[in-house]
Amino acid sequence: MKGIILAGGLGKRLEPLTRITNKHLLPVYNKPMIYYPLGVLVDAGIDDIMIVTGGNNAGDFLRLLGNGRDFGLKHINYTYQRGEGGIAEALGLCEHFADNDRIVVILGDNLIEKSIKKYVDEFRRQDEGARILLKKVKDPERFGVAEFLGNKVISIKEKPKKPKSEYAVCGIYMYDPHVFDIIKTLKPSHRGELEITDVNNAYLRRGDLYYNILQGYWTDCGTHESLLYANNLAAKLHNKERG
C-alpha cells in the first residue's frame, strides 16, 4: 500500500501568508504543516510515499524533507501540479507511482489527533473499493458533506449551502486502483476543478464506498480561522505528549 500527500494549490484564502511560500510549509505550532500528514501516514505503517506539490516554492519541500530521514524513511517521491486543477487532478498525477497498488491519500493541510492505522487496516481487508473518514463539524458547508439514510451514506455534496448532515468528509481517502479510471472520466465542476467528491460518489454508485467516523479532533488549515485552531490543537497535543 502506498501513501500520497496532496500539497499543491496556491493557498489564496491564506494570503498574505502564502504570497512567499506554499501553504503546507507554514508553521503549525512547532512544526511545518506538512510534517503532520506525513507523520499520519508513517504511523499507519505506510513508508512508500509521494508528495504532490506546486507553485513557486516546490523546491522548498525537498530542502525541508529530503528523503524523509527524520521520519524513518529511506525515500520520498515528489511530483508537480501546475495551477489549481483540483484534488482529483492532483491525485491523477500519481497513477504511475501507485503502480496498480492501493493508496491512502491525505490532504497536506489536515491535522488529526489519533492514529488512522485501524481504518487503514480495515481498508486492507476490503476486497475492493474505497473508504472515507467522516467527522461531525460546526461548518459542514466548507466541505464535502455526507447524506445518510439510516447508517448508510447515500450521497456526498460538495460545499452545500444547506448541508444534509453535520458530517464532513475528512481529507483522508483510501482507494483501490480503479480510482485512476474514475478520474479519467471526470469533468471540471463549476469551479473549474476535478472534484474528489465526484470520485467518492462514483464509488458510492458502485456500492463500493465504505466509511468510518474519525475519532479525536480533526481540522484543515484552509482559512485563517482554521489555521489558528490547528495551531492551538497542535500546542495542546504537544504539551499532552510531554506530560
N, C-alpha and C positions, 0 to 999 in steps of 0.2 A: 504494500500500500504506500502511496506517495502523498506528500503534502504540498499544497500550493497556497502562498500568501499573496493576495491581491493588494498591491500598494502603489497603484498608478493614480491617475487623475491629477487635477490641478488644485484641489482644496480651496476653491474660491470662497466658500462660506466661512473660511477661517482667515481671510485677508484682514489686516495686512501681515499676519504671522507667516503666511505661506508665499509671500512675494519673493522671498530669498531662499526658501528651502521647501522640500517635499513635506507635505503634512505628516507623513509617517515617520519623519525624523525629528519632529517636535518632542520636547521633553514631557513625559507624564510622570510627575514626581521626580524620582531619581534615576529614570531610565528613558532612553529614546522609545517612542511609541512602538516601533517595530519589534522591540525586544519582547513585548507581551505576547503577540500572536505566535512568534517563533518559539517562545517557551511553551506555549499551549501544545503545539504540535510535537515538540520533543518529549514533553511529559506524557503524551498519548502513545509514545513508542514509535513515532514516525521520524526517520532520520534521512530520508531522501526527499529533499525539499527544493522547490523553485519559488523565487520571488519575482513577481511581475511588477515592474516599476515604470516610471515615465517622467515627463517633464524635463527641466534643465538640470536637475540635481541627481539624476540616476546614478552617476558615478560615486556619489557620496555613500550609497548603500554598500558598495564594495569596500570603500575605505573604512566604513564603520564595522561591518560584519565579517569581511574577508570570506573565508571558507567555513565560518561558524565555530571556530575552536572554543570560544567562550561558552558555547552551548554543547560541547562534547561532540561536535560534528566534524567530519573529515572533508566535507564539500557542501557548498550551496550553489544551486543553479540560478541564473538570472536571465530574464528576458525583458524586452522593452515594448511598452504600449504607446503608440502615438495618439495624442489627443485624448478625448474623453468619449470613447465609444460604448461605455457601459461595462458592468461587471461581467456579463456573459461574453462580450467580445474579448475582454482580458483573459478570461478562462479559456476561450478558444485558442489563444496563442500557445497553450500548454499541451496540445494534443500529442506532439512528438515526445515531449518529456514524459507524459503519462504512459505512453507505450502500451496501451491496452490494459493497464492496471487500474485498480480502484483508486480514487483520490479523496482526500479530505481538504476542503477549501475553507480558508478563513480570511476575512477582510482584515487589512492591515491596521485598521483603527479600532479593533474590537478589544475590549478589556473584560475579562471574566474572573470570578473568584475561585471557582472549583475546577478540578480536572475534568476533561471530557473523555477520558480513557474508557469509561464504562459504555459511553454512547458509541465510541469508535469500535469497541469490541462487539457490540450488538450489530453494528453495520457489517463487520467481518462475517458474522454468522448469517446474514441475509444471502439468499440465493442470487438476487439481483436487485436493481432499483436504486432508490435514493433515500436519504434520511436527512431530515432537518431538525433544528432545535428551536423551540418556541419559548418565549418569555413574556409574562404579563408586564405591561409598561403603562406609564401615565400618558404617553403621547404616541399612540399607535399610528396616527396619521403620518408620521415621519418614515414609516417602514412598510414592508410587505406585511399584510395582516391576514391571519388565518380565519376563515369562517367555518364554524362547526355545525354538524348535525349530530347531536349526542356527543360521543367522544371521537367522531370521525371528522377529519378535515375534508370539506367538500369544495373549497376554493381558496385561492390566495389573491388578494387585491393589493396592487402596488400603490402606496401612499393614498389611500382612500380619504375623501373628505368626510365621509360618515362611516367609520370602521364598524364592521360587523362583530368584532370582539376586541378585547384588550390585549390579545396575544400577537406579538410581533415575531416575525421570522428573524432569528439572530443571524448575524453574518458568519455562520458556520454551516457548511453544506457538505454532504457526503454523496458521491456519485459513482455509479458503475461506468464502464467505458462508453455506454450508449449516449452519455451526455454530449459528446462532441458531434454525434449525428444530429442530436436535437438542436444544438447551437447553429448548425449549418442551415436549419430550416427557419430560423427566426427572422423577423423583420423589425426594423427600428420602431420604437414606440414614438409617441408624440414628442418625447424629449430628445429624439434622435439617437437613442441608445438601444443596445440589445439588453433586454431586462432579464435578470436572473429569476424574477418571478415567473416569467414565461417558461423558463426551463423547468421550474418546480411544478407549474401547472401541467406541463406536458407529461411529467412522471405521474402526476395525480390522475390524469385522464387514462393512463395506462394501468392504474391500480397498483403502482409500484412506489408510491411515496409514503414513507413512514416518518414518525416524529417522536421526539421526547420533549418533556418540559425541562428546561435547563435549571439546575439547582444553583443557588447562590446568586450574587449580583452579576449583572451584565450591562454594559453600556458601549456605545460607539463614541467616537471623538469628533463627530462631524460638524458640530457647532461650537461656538464659544462656551455656551452653557454646558453642553455635554463634555467638553474638554475639561472644564473646571471640575465638574462632577467626577470625571475619571481620575483627575489628579488627587482629589480628596479620597476617593476609594483606594487608590494605589497607596497613598500615605497610610491609611488605616491598615491595609493588608501588610505593608512593610513593618509597621510597628507591632502588629499582632504576631508576625513571624519572629520578630526579635524578642518577643516576650515582655 
